Amino acid sequence: MTPSNQSNKENNANRKQEELKDKTYTSYIHMNDESLVNELFQAAKEKLYNVNLWSNLPGITSHFQMYTSAGDKKQSPKPEVNDYIKINLPGPFPENWVIVTEVTEEKDMAQFTVSPSESPVEKWEQDEEIEHFFIKEATSTFQVERKDNSIYAHEIGKNEGINNEGDEAGNRKLINTILAKGGWAGFQQYQWKKLLDYFVNKTQITSE
């Protein structure tokens, strides 16, 4: 590799690194009644895991549906590693898929992590396209934790880069750019804040 090519490669790598974003959203509730805090924490874990019910958040919201690794709809209220979640944003946008990469539960904390992925159907067709507007290296961790007499809920996004280059973007390069810079950029805080408020009992779902 010539020095100029090496320099271009390094510049591109640095540019892509600079474009990656980390974002964290948080909601919490504090109570003086320890028994009530324990009760609400158990409820928060159930809300965290029952992804299908997230679609029932009040007002404008995305639609969430869990799938098994084989591509079948899943009704079980707890995600497992290699499960998928289909996310439909409000509006005329293509569906987006994430795969569950980690599930962790401790005495005072529960969380699961997802990353953008192909759809569970198209993966059997050797399709490299990531059906999401973020790159596959991005992660999103949904977490609830109990600290003393408070319950915290977090959405922790890391490596949020736009999926608009190469085979992984497929024919979604333009729409992924529009979503990441426009639609989702303006909706992200609203969506996750409402979800986290639901986890800590500040917001209730409209129906089941």
N, C-alpha and C positions, 0 to 999 in steps of 0.2 A: 504494500500500500504506500502510495506517495505521501509526502508530508502534507500536501494540500488536501488530499482525500481524508487523511487522518484528522486533520483540523476540522474539515466539514462534518465528519462523523461526530467528533467531540462537541462541536457547536450545536448540532441537532440534538444530541443527548442532553446537553445543558438546557437547551430551549424546552425540551419536553419535560425535564425535571422541574423547571421554573413554572410550567403550566399546571403541574399537579397541585391540588389544593386539599387541605385538611380542614374539616369543619366539625364542630361539636355543638349539639343543642341539648339543653337541660331543662327539666322541670322538677320541682320537689314540693313536698308538703311536710309540715312539722306538726306534731301533736304531743300533748302532755300525757296522754293515756297510753301506757306501754302496751297493754293488751290490745287496744284498738290499732296501734301501729303494727303489731304482729299480724293482726287480721288483715289489714290493708296491704301488707307486704305479700301475704299469700295470694290475695286477690290480684295484686300487681303482676305476680309471676304468671298467673293464669291468663291475664290479659296479654302479656308479652308473648306467650306461646300460641295463643289462639289467633293466628294470623288472619284466618278467614273472616273473623269478626271485625277486623280493622276497616273493612269496607263500609261498615255501618256508622262510622264517625259522622257527627252532624255537619251540615253544610257541604260545601264543595270538597270532595276528597277523591283520592285514587281508589281503584278496586284491586283487592289483593286476593289471590287464590293459591293455596299450596298444592303441589303436585309431588308424586313419588318420583324416584329416579327412573322409573319405567314410563313416566309421562301420564300417569293416571291421576285424576283429581283426588286429593287427600282431605279427609274430614277430621282425622286425628288432631287433637288440639295441642300437639307438641311437635315442633320441627325436629328433624334428625339430619345428621350429616348426609349430604348428597340428595336431600330433598330440593325441590325447586319452588320458587314463588313467581307467579306471573303478576305483573303490575301494569294496570291500565290507567294512565293518567287521564284526567278530565280533558275532553276535547278530542279532535280528530287526529290522534297520534298513534303510531304503531305500538303494539304491546312490547313490554320489556321483561326480560327474564333475569333472575338471579339464582345462584345455587348456594345452599347452606354449606359452609366450610367448617364451622365449629359451633359446638353447643357446650356451654359450661354452666354448672350449677353448684353453688357453695351455700353455706349456712345463711349468709347475709347478702348473697348476690346471685343473679341469674342473667345469662346473656346468650345471644347467638349472633354469628357473623355470616354475612352473605357477600358474594362477589358477582359482578355481571357475567352472564354465561350465554351459551347457545340455548335454544329451546330444547326440552327433553325429547321432543320428536325429531327435530332436525339433526341432533347429534348422531343419531344412528345412520344418517345419510352422509356422514363425513363432511358436514358443512362447517366451515371455520368461522362463519359469521357470528359475532357476539350480538345477541338481540338486546342491546342496551345502549344508551347514549354515553355511558362511561366506559373506559377501557377495562379489560378483565382484571387488571392489577388493582383496581379500586376495591375498597372494602367498606361495608357499612355494618356497624355493630349496634344492636339494640340491647340495652342493659337496664335492669332495675336493681337497686341496692338499698339496704337498710343500714343507716348510721345513727346510733343512739335512738332518738325518738323522731327521726326524719326518714322519709323514703324519697329516693332520688331516681329519676329516669333519664337516660342518656341515649342519644343517637350520635355515634362517633363515625364520621366519614373520613376516610384516608385515601390518598392517591387518586383524587377525583379528577381525572383527565378525560378530555373529550375523545370519544371513539369515532374518529373521522379519517383514519388513514389505513391503507392496506386491506388485505382480504378480510380481516376481522370486522371491518366496518361495512363490507359488502356494498349494497346499493343504498345504505342508510347514511352515507357521509353527510349529506346536506341536512337531513332532518335531525340527525344526532347533534349537529352543530347548533341548529335552531333551538332544539330542546335544551341542551346544556347551557347555552348562553342566554336563551330567552325564556321559554316556558317554565322549565324546571328551576332556573336561577331565581325567578320571582316567586315561585310556588313552594320551594323547598322549605324555607323557614316556617311558613304557614302550615304545611303538611305535618312536619315532624313535631312542631310545638303542640299541635292539636293532639297528635298521637301520644306524646309524652304526658300531656295533661290528663289524657284518658288513663294511662298507666297509674298515675298517682291520685286518681279519683277526683280530679278537678273538672273533667268532662265525661259525660256519659254517652254511650252509643244510643242511637235512636231506636233500634229494634234488633232482633236476632233472627 
